[in-house]
Structures are given as structure tokens and as C-alpha cells.
Amino acid sequence: MTTEAAKLYIAFHGRVIEHLGIDMYQSPVAAIAELVSNSWDADAKTVAVKLPPSLTRDSEIVITDTGEGMSLQQCQDRYLKVGYNRRKDRQSEFTAGGRPVMGRKGIGKFAGFGIADLVVVETVSKDTGERTVFQLDVARLTGEADGYASETLLDVEVVEYSGPDESMRSKHGTTIHLRNLTLKKRPNSDHFRVSMARRFLLMERADEFKVTVDGKAIANEEDVEKIQFSFPADYTEKETPAGLSIDDGWGIEKLSNGEKIRWQFHFYREPIHEDELAGISIFSHHKLSQRPFLFNLSGGLGAQQGTSYLSGRIEADFIDDQEKDLISTERQRINWESDAALPLASWGQERVQTLLRIWKDRRAESKVQAMNARIEPFSQRLGKLERHERRIVDRALTSLAKIAVISDEQFEDLANAILSAWEGGRLRDLIDDLGRTSEMDADALVGILLESKAMNALHAAERVKIQLNLIEGLEERIKNRELENAVRDYIADNPWMISPEWDTFKVEKSLANLMKMVGASSLDTLDGWKGRVDLVLCSGHQLLVIEFMRPGVTADWDHVGRFERYIFSLREAVIANRGGDFTSVTGLMVADNLSRPAGFTEKLSGLRRQGMDATDWPGLLSKAKSQWKDYFDILFDRAPGDGRMQALASSDVDSSNPES
């Protein structure tokens, strides 16, 4: 037989293509998963999915398997026969290779039309070596140009055909090209692999079936580090259900109707935000039959917030073995109204409710243990409290630990905030109430979080007000000529006065030690040096060199030039001493007055761009006050409606009492 003589036809109304392909498989993962299922049933050892690098007119998705392939007649009898039921027609629940058959409805072959308008099938038969290539065009099959196709037999275009060939039998397999793609965006390969793996329970149990996407294997690998509790493995002896056995981390149980299931549930450390992971998935014969759900439970659940942490899988082959098909056409959901499915639904509801209660207790226990481990840094502060106060704060922290939705990081922040609030004499009634509360609803928790946010902002704002008052006090000292050593020492103890960003700086008192650290012994030979650095502050790897001019002296070109040489020389020493403690040097020179000859202002601007500043006292303090006021405004915006914050904004804080 030649290509010209080869004939094929399809026997159905064209509208069926829309119902079975276009309407039901618009997700690329769902569509290709159906084609992968066909490869499993064809005893393929490998399936390779190749996604296009980009979406263009010529882009295609290619699925290649090493299955048994089809002869020309099998293409007609199996592939082009709508509703072909492999199990019934071959009178076996297993493939020739001994695999449980996935296919049942005989319509998954049309899933490709959900994401492509043209499907090209190339297949080589393992039995005969025949090679057949045919294509299905959705526009022609549905008769879009002239209304729906209604012929009893609709010709299918055979692109190529070659008869039986013994030498071709070893090249058996099927390749499907999905062309004229209707996708809005290219699927991400990594996400595609994960989503594909979650539609099967194959990868961990079928050594001779490997699926790759763009050359990388898909696998049902859990994010182990993200899982906090895993059941049935984490059951205690007392919690273990009667009749449960465990095999490689999976629970095995019999339902009330005698059917056997395998299951595994995980609780993650953080809420799950992926639809394909959140909830319980059910598989039949390794293939997804129910998308993640919670057995239709709603409301009244103990520890209901735990549902957002729960992910699980159940293997229930009997669901797909019923005489009446219980699985929806697109294999997304089970008919839970059927008598055969009711025992599984009942088991699932009871198991989810029980595990949620266990999770709540286990999560609280874990929080308390974490609290005990983290409380140690606060022990010194707790030790300063009266005994009855310690009991109240301890109770509050324990109650807080029982709120399962709080992450470890949030718990640590809130625990610290509670201690700070108690020490500051704030929120004592609220903290006492928190300690006496065995259960806490979301509204109460939100109230605590909002109050903590306002409290922290208020504490910081009070400190900023104190800083501003102290700066004003320094201005008075400057006016009274309380220079030079007293002011220098004052700034050394309070570097934040120069700028809020210098709050972490500390004084480096030993000039000799500084020279040693930066390897700058050669500075002693620099003209005019003579150890003339007035103050050096350090933070991390940064040095800040400050020079205070003598009272009454106006800084001019000579002073600025000498100061610039100091900083440049220190920087050279730091660069040369690569193994030293410091990597950067900045400088600040403060004088009573600045000279203003032509070009001097431009010189100062250039210095600032290079990390050196020369200013007078009014300029320094004015800039510091401006920065601290900006910081106060930011804090005020965090709790603008708080009466305490409003009162603080309209009044001065006593700088002599930082705790006021």
C-alpha cells in the first residue's frame, strides 16, 4: 500500500472536538498530562516533552515516547475511535507490560486541541514496523468555515505512510506535534515540571517510566525543609488510628467498604499559596482524579487555620475501577454523591479533622519549645522584673506561642515587643489579658499586632524627640563657647548628633591603635600631621575622621587642603593594608566659621561628593535636626491616629528623662 492509497476516517460529529478538547483542556499541563497517560498505557519507558523557547507562528510543543506505537489499522481502531475504552476492548486492566491501565474514556487523545489548532501524530508500530503520519486540523474537524462537520465519516489527512518493515520495529514509539498553539504565554519549564509531577504518582514507584520536560526529569520531590509535620510518620503511639500500617512513609488503611487506600499528609511551616499543593489530591492508578480539596468540609473545624498549611495525597485505585465512571471527563473531580465514593469521603473528613486538632497541639508545643530556646537572650531583662511580673509576662509569651499562624520570626518580634512594653509601663492590662487567654481569635491578634506597631513607633519617636532636645542643648553650649574638648567628648559619646545614620558609630580612642589597624605609620612624616586627628569614630568597616577647628578660627583654603590630605592619606593606607579591619574612610571638619572666597563653595561641594564634609557649627546642627525631624515624621506616619503619638508631636520631651 502506498501513501496515496492509505485511507483513514473519523466517525463522529465535529462538535465533539470542542467538548472533549478545546473546552476541557485549556491548561497546557492538563492537556499534556493526558498525552503522557497515553504513553504510560503504551508501555513507553520514556516520554520527552519539549516546550517552545518562545511563542511564534511556527512554535510547537512536541511529546515523544518509546511506547508500542500503532499500525495504520490501529490508528483507525484505537486513536481515531472516539470513546475507545482500552480496558474493555482489550479485556484487561493491565497493559502488555503489566502496568495498570490509566485510560478509560478514550478521549484524552483530543486534549491537545485545548492548546493547539493542529495535531500531527507520527507513530511507528513495534509489531509491524509500519510508520504512519497523520494530522488533525481543528478547523476542518469542526467545519468552522461551513458550519460543524456532520459527515458520518470524515477523512483524516495521511501525511506519510510506509508499510511493514522489520528494520523499523526497533524504532517504535509515537511523537505528537502540537502546532498553531493557542497559548497566551509560554509555559515556564520549571513550573511545568512541578505541575506535571503533581498529576501523577508514578515517579517514585515506576522505575521504568521516565518523563522529562526540556531535558530535565519531573519528580514528586517534596520541599522537605518546608515541611514541619508529616503523617502518618509523625503519629505518636497514642494518636495512631486503629488498623493503620505504614510503608515507606505512606499510611495503608481499609475503608468501611473494604477498599484499600494509601495516603500521606504534610503540614508546612508556612501557609501554602500554590493551588496545586494546598489541600488533599486523590489519585487512581497513579493518575490525578481529584484536584486538591478538603473533602467538602466547611466551617466549624477545630484549628481551621491549619487548612492553609495542609497538603496531602491519597491513592485510591478503586475509584477508577467502578463499573460506572466516577471521575469527571477532565479528571479534576470525583462524583462524591455516588455510593462507591461515600466511604472515602467519610474517612477523609474524619482524618482531616483529627489531624487538624493534632497539628494545633503539635504546633503550639513546637512554639513553646522554640520560645524556651529564644527566651534565653531575654533572661537578664526578665530577671529584673518582680516575681509576679515575670509570671504575667511568661504567661503572655506562652499564650502568644499557641497562636499557630504566627511564624517564628513574628513570634520573636512580638515577644520582644511585649517585654519592651512591660518594661516601659505600657499595655500592662493587655499583656495580662493575653496571658489569661487560652484561645485567641483573629480580631484579638490583629489588635495586638496593631498596638505593638504603634507602641514600637511611639518608643522610637520618643527617643527621636529626646535627640532633638539634646541637639538644642548642644546649640546652647556652642553659643556659650563651651569648646573645644567638652563638645568633642560630648559628640564622641553621642555620634548620632551628627546624623541618625551614625548612631552605631563608636569612638576609637587610641590614635596609635588606629595607625596600626590601617597600617598608616607613614602618616607621621606627613607635613603638618603631628597626630592632629581630634576624633575618630568607627562602625563595621568604616572610619569617620572628625577635626574640630580651634574656637574663633575661620576655615580657609589651607585648612581644607590639609584636611583633604589627611583623608586621602588614610585612604591610601587602608587600600594598601588589604587585610585590615577597614575598607572606607570618610571625613568631617567643623569650624566656627567658613571662609567664602571665590570658588570655595564649589570646593566644599566637591569634597562632599568624595565623602568629606567641611561645615560650621550652625550648618552641622541644622542638618542634624532636619534629619532627625524627617525620621520623626516617618515614625509618626506609622501611627498617625494614635493619641499618644499626636501628643508627642505637639510637645517637647524632657531631655533629662529618656524614659519619660
N, C-alpha and C positions, 0 to 999 in steps of 0.2 A: 504494500500500500504506500502511496506517495502522500506528500503534504497536501496536494490538491484533492486527493481522493478522501482524505481523512475528514470525517464529519462528526460534529458534536452538537448537542442541543440542550436547552434548559427548559424544564417544564414547570412553569408557574407564572402567575400574573406579575407584571413588572412592579406593581405597588409593594409587593412583599419585600423587595430590596430596601425600600425606605424604612419599613417597620423593623426589619431584622438587622440592618446595618447602620444606616445613616442616623436614625433616631436614637438607637440604643448604645452605640459605641463611639461617642464623640470625644471621649478621652483617649489619647494615644496609648496610655498604659493599659486601659481596659481592652482596647481593640487588639493590641499586640499580644496581650496575655491569652486571648482566645486562640490566636495562631500558635503560640507556644504550647498550649494544651494539645492542639492537633499533632504537634511534633512529638510530644510525650506518647500519645496514642499510636504514633507511627514507629515507636521503638527507637527514636533518634537518640544517639548518645551525646550529641552536641547540637546546640542551637545558637546561632550568632545573629544578633540584631545590630544593624548598622544604621545610625541616625545621620541625617544630613548635616554638614558643617554649618549650613545656613539655609534659609528658605528662599528659593528662587523658582522660576518656572520649571526648571529641569530637576529640582530636588526630588529625591525619593528615599523611602525607608525600605531596607532590604532585610528579610528574615530568611536565613539559610539553615536547613537542618540536614542531618545524616540519617534520616529515617528510611523506611522501606520504599518510599516513593510510590508512584502509581503508573500502571499501564494506561494506554488510551481508553480501554474499556472501563478500567477502574475510575478514571477521571469522570467518565459518564455516570457510572453506577454509584459512586461514592461522593465525589466532590460536587457534582452538578445535580445531585438529587437532594432537593430541599427536604429537611427533616430526616435525613438518613441517620438511623439510630444504630450505631456501631455495635452496641451490646446485644440488641435484639437480632439484628440482621446476621451477626456472626455467632449468635447464641453463646456468648461468653462474656463474663465480667472482666476478663483479662486479655491483654494483648498477646501476640505470639511470643514475645519476650518475657511474659509473666507479670507485666505491670497491671495494676488495677486501672481500668479504662476511665478516663476523665469525661470524654464526650458522651452526650446523651441526646441532645436536641437536634443535632445535625444542622445548626445554623451559624455556629461560630466562624465558619469559613467566610461569612459575609461581613464579619466585624470590620474588615479593612475599609469598607465603604463608609464607615463612620468618620474616617480621616483622609480619605483619598477618593478621587473620582475614577481612577483606573487601577485595576488589579491585574498584574501579569503573573501567571503561575508557570514555573519551569520545573518539571519533575522527571526523574529517571527511576525506572522500576528495578527493584532488587531482584525480582523474579524473572523478568524477561529482558531487561536492558533497554526497553523502549524509552525513548526520550520524547516528551510532549511539552510544547509551549503553547499556552492559550491565554487570551486576555478577556477580561470582563470590563466593559465600559458602562458606568452607571447611567450615563445619559441615554445610551442605546437600550439598556435593560429596562429602564423606567419609561422609555419613549417620551422623553421630555419635549422633543420637537413636535410630535404629533399626538400628544396625549399618552396615557400609560399603555405600554406594550400589553397586548391581550392575546397574542397568538398562543395556542396550546403548546407549540414547540417553537422556541426562539433560538436561532442559530447562534453559536458561540464561535468567535474567530480563532481558528487554529493558526498560530504564527509559524510554528515549525513542528515537524514530526519525523522521527526516524524509527523504523521497525525494530523488532527484537535483535539484540546484539549482545552476545556473550561477553565481549570485552567491556561493555558499558555497565554490566551488573555491579561491579565493584565501586562505581561512581554514583551509586543510588542516593537518593535524597530529594528534597524539594526546596526550591527557592521561590519566595514570593516578593514581588516588587510592588510597592505601593507608590503610585505616581499621581501627578496632578493633585498634590496634597492640599487639603482644605484647612490646615492648621493656621492659627493666628500667630503663633510664635514657635520657635524651635524648642523641642524638649531639652532640658538640661540633662546631660548624660548621668551625672552622679545622682540627681534626684530620681531619674528614671530607673536606675538600678535598684535604688532603695524601694521605690514603689512597686516595681515588678516583683522583688523578693517577697514583699508583704502579701502578695496574692497567691503565694504557694507555700506548702510545707514540704518542699522537695529537696532543697539544697542540703539540708542536714541529714537526710535519710536515703537519698538516691545517689550512690557513688557513681553510677554510670549515666548521669544526666546532668550536663553542664550547660548553663545558659550564660552567654556573655552579651554585654552591651558596649559597643565601640571597643571591643577587645578586652574588657575587664569583666570578670565574673561577678554575677549577683550572688548574694549570700544573706541568709537570715541571721545576721550577726546583731546581737543586742549591744546597746551602749552601756556596757557593764558598769562603768564608772558613774553613770547617771541613775542607776537602779539602787534604791535603798532597801527594799524588801522583795523577796521572790518566793512565791508559793507554788507548790507545796513544800519546797525545800526548807523554808523558814518556819514551818509549823513547830510549836513545842509539842511534846508528847500529849499534854492535856488538850491541846487545840486540834489535834489531828482527827479528821472525820472518820467514823467507823467505815470499814471496808475499803479504805484508800490504800493503794500501793504506789510506790514511787519508782520510776525507771528513768535514770539519767536526767533527773530534774523535772520530769513530767509526772503528773498525777494520773493514775488509771482508776476509773470507777465504773460501776454498773448503775444505770438509771433504774427507775421503778419498773420500766417495761423490759428490763433485762439487757438492753443495748449497752455496749461498752463505749466509753469516751476516754480521750486523753486530753489533759489540759495543763496550762501553765500561765499564771498571772504574775504581773510585776507591778510594784508601786515605785514610781520615780521620785527622786528627791525634790524636783521642782514640777510645777504644773505642766502638763503636756499640751502643746499648741498645734500638733500635727493631726489632722483629721484621720489619717490612715493608721495612726498609732493609738489614739485616745479611745478607750473602750475595748470590748471583747469581740474578736473576729472568730468566725466559725468556718472550718474547712471540712470538705468532704472529698475523700480520695485525693488528698493533697491540694485541692483547689478551693479558692475562696468561694463560699456560698452565702455568707452574711457579712456585710461590712461592719466595722466596729460599732457596737451599741452596748446598752446596759440592760438587756432583756426587758426593755419597755418599762423599767422602774421609773417612778417619778414621785418626788416629794416624800416626806416622812422618813427618809433614810437616816439611820444613825451615822454620824460623821459624813454627811453628804458631800462636804467639800473634798473628801478623798476621791470622789469620782473623777476629778480632773487630774489625778495622779495615776490612775489605774489603766493598765494596758494588759491584754491577755489574748491567748489563742486556745481554741478548743478544736480537737479533731473528732468529728462525728460522722463517720462514713455512712452510717445507717440512714442519715437524712437523704442521701442521694441514691439509696437502694430501694426506696419505696416504689410500689407499682405506679402510684400517682406522683408525678413530679412535684416536689415541694419547693423547688428553688426557682426564683424568678428568671426570666429569659436572659437578662443581662448579668445574672449571678451576683446580685447585690443584696438580696434579702431572702429570707425563708418565710414560708406561709405558717405563721405561728398559731393560726386558728385550727390547723389540722390536728387530728388526734395523735398522729405519729410524732409530732413535734412538741406536744404539751409536756411530756416528762422532762425533756431537755430544758424547756422554758422554766419549769418549776425548779429544777435543780439549779439553773443559772441564777435565778432571783435569790434563792436561799444562800447560794455560795457567795454572791456579790455582797449581800447584806452582812453576812458573817465576817467576811474579810475586811469590810469597811470598819466594822467595830474593832477588829483586831488591829488594823492599821492605826486607828485613832489612839489606842492604848500604847502600841509599839512606838508610834511617832512621839507621843508625849514622853515616854520613857527615854527615848533617844535624846529628846530635847533636854530633859533633866540631867542626863549624863553629860551632855555637851555643856550645859550650864555649869555643872560642878567643875568641869575641866577649865571653863573660861572664867569662873568666878575668882580664881586664884589671883589674877592681876588686880582685882578689886579688894582683896582681903585686907590690905592696910587701911583702905578707906572705910571698909565695913567695921574694922576694929575700933575706929574712932567713935562709932555710934554707941549709944546706950543699948543695953541688952534688949530691952523691949523694942527699940527701934530696929535693931538687927533682925528680930523675928518678923517684924512687919515687912521689911524690905525683902527678906528671904521668901516669905510667902508670896509677895508680889512677883518676884522673879520666877518662882515655880509656877504660878498661875499663868504667867506670860509664856512659859515654855510649853504649856499644854495647848496653846493656840497653834494648831497644826499647819496653818497656811503661812506662818511666819518663817522665812528662811533663816539659816544660821547667821548670816550676815546681819539681817534685820534684827534678829534677837539680840545680837551683841550690841548693836547701836541703841536699841531700846533699853536694854539692861543698863548700859552706861548712862543713858538719859535719865532713867529712874533714880539711879544713885546721885547724879548731879542735882536733880530736882529736890531730892530729900535733903541733901547737904545744904542747898540754898534756901530751904524752908518753904519750897513751893510744892503744890499739888499733893500735900500730905494726906488729905482726905481721899483724893482719887487713888493714890497708891495703896492706902489702907483698904479701900473698897476692892481694888484689884486683887489684893491678897486674899480677900474673903470670898472671892467669886470662883465657884467650881466650874461653871460654864460661862462662856463669853460669846455673845452674838457679834455679828459683823459691825453693827452700828456702834457698839461699845468700843470695839477695837479701833474703828476709824476715829472715834472721839479721842482715844489715847494717842493715836498717831498724829492727829492734828494738834492736840495740845502739846505733844512733845516737839513738834516742828516749831510751834510758836514759842515754846519755852527755850529751846536752843537758840532761836533767833534773838529772843529777848536777852538771854545771858550775854550773847556776843555783842548786842547793841549797847548794853550797859557798860561793857568793857570799852567799847569804842568811845562812848561819852566820856569815860574817865580819861582815856588817852587825849581827847581833845582838851579837856580841862588842864591836864598836865602840860600840854604844849603851850597853853595860855600862860601857865605858871612859868614856863621857861622863857617866854617872851618878856615877862616882868624881870627875870634875872638878867636878861640881856640888856634891857633898858637901864637896869641899875648897875651895869658894868661889872657884874659878877663873873668876870672872865679871868683867866683862860682855863686853868686847871679844873676848877669846880664844875664848869659847864662840860668840859671834856669828859670828866669822870661820870657826870650825870648821863650823858649820851651813851657812854660805854655800858652803863647799866641798863639803859633803855634804848637800844638801837632802833626800835620801831618808830621812835620820834622822827627819824629821818624819812622813813617810808614804811607803810604796812608790810611791804614785801620783805623788809629786813628784820621782821620780828624774830626770825630764827637765828640771827647772827649773834655770835658771842665774841668777847674781846680776846685778842691774842696779846697777852701782857709782856711776853719776853721777845724783844726785838732780836736778840741773839738766836733764839729758837726759831724765829721766823726766817732769818737769814739761812739757817741750817736747813730748814724744811724746803725752801725754794732754791737752795744752792746758790745764794746771791752774795757770797763773801766778797766778790769783786766790787760790790757797791761801795765799800769803804774807801775805794780810791776815786770815786766819782766826785768831781768838783762841787763843793757846796753840800755834799750829803751829810756827813757827820751825824748819822743816826737821827735825822730830823723828822722822822715819821711820828706824828703826835698820837695817832690811834689806828690800830689795825683790827678789823672785825673779820671773822671767818664763818662760813656756813657751807658744809659739804666740801666741794672742791673750789669754792670761790673765795677770793680775798677782796676785802674792801679797805682801801687805804685812805685815811682821813687826815687832812692837815688843817689845823686851826691857825689862822694868822694872828699875830700879836694885836692886842686891843689898840685901836686908833690907827692901824696901818691900812692903807688902801692898796689893794692888789692891782699890780700893773703887769706890763708885758714880761718883765723879768721874773716876777713871782710865778706867773702862769707857765712860762717856759721851763723854769726849774722844776715845777710840779709835774709837768708833762714828761720831763726826762726821768724823774723818779719812777713814774708808772711804766714807761717804755722799758726802762732797765729791769724792773721787776718782771715784766712780761717775758723779756728775753731769758732771764734766769729760769723762769717757770718752764719755758719751752725747752731749754737745754736740760733741765732736770726732769726727764720724762717719767722717772719712777717716783716722783714726789707726790705730795698729798693734794696739790692744787693744779688746776688747769686754766683758770682765768683770774685776771686781776682788773678791778675797777677802782676808780679814784674819785674823791670828793675834797675840794678845797673850799673852806668857809672863811670869809673876811668881814670886817666891819663894813667896808665899802669896796666897790669895784670901780676901777678906772674906766672911763668911757671915751678913749681917743678913737679916732677914725679906724675902722677895721676891727676894733676889739670885740664888739658884739658878734661879728661873724666868726672870729676866732673861738669864742666861747661855744657857739653853735657847733662848730667843727669838733670841738672836744667832746661835747655831749654825744655826738654820733659815734665817737670812738670809745664810749664807756667812761668818760671823765667829765666831771662837772665842777665848775667854779661858780660860786654864788655868794651872796651876802646873807646875813642872818635873817633879815625880813623875808628875802626870797625863799630861803630854806624852810622856814617855819610856815610861810604862807602855802607852799607846795604841800608840806606835810599835812596841814589842816585840811586842805582841799581833798587830798586822797582819803583821809580818814572820814570826812563828811560823805564822800561818794560811797565808801564802804557802809556807812550807817544807812544811807538811802537804800542800798541793796538789801540789807537786813530788814529794814522797815517794810519793804515790799513783800517779804515772806509772811508777814502777819499784819497787814495794814489795818485790819478791823479789830485787832486786839487792843482793849482799853489801856493795858499796861504799856504797850508799845507807843500808843498815842500820847500817853502822859510823859513818857520818856522823851519823845520827840519835842515836846513843848517845854521841857525843863532841863536844868543842869543837874548832873550827878555830883555828889560830894566827892571830890578827888582824894580826900583824905581817908575815905572809907570805901575801898574797892568792893566790899561785899554788899554795899547798900543797894 
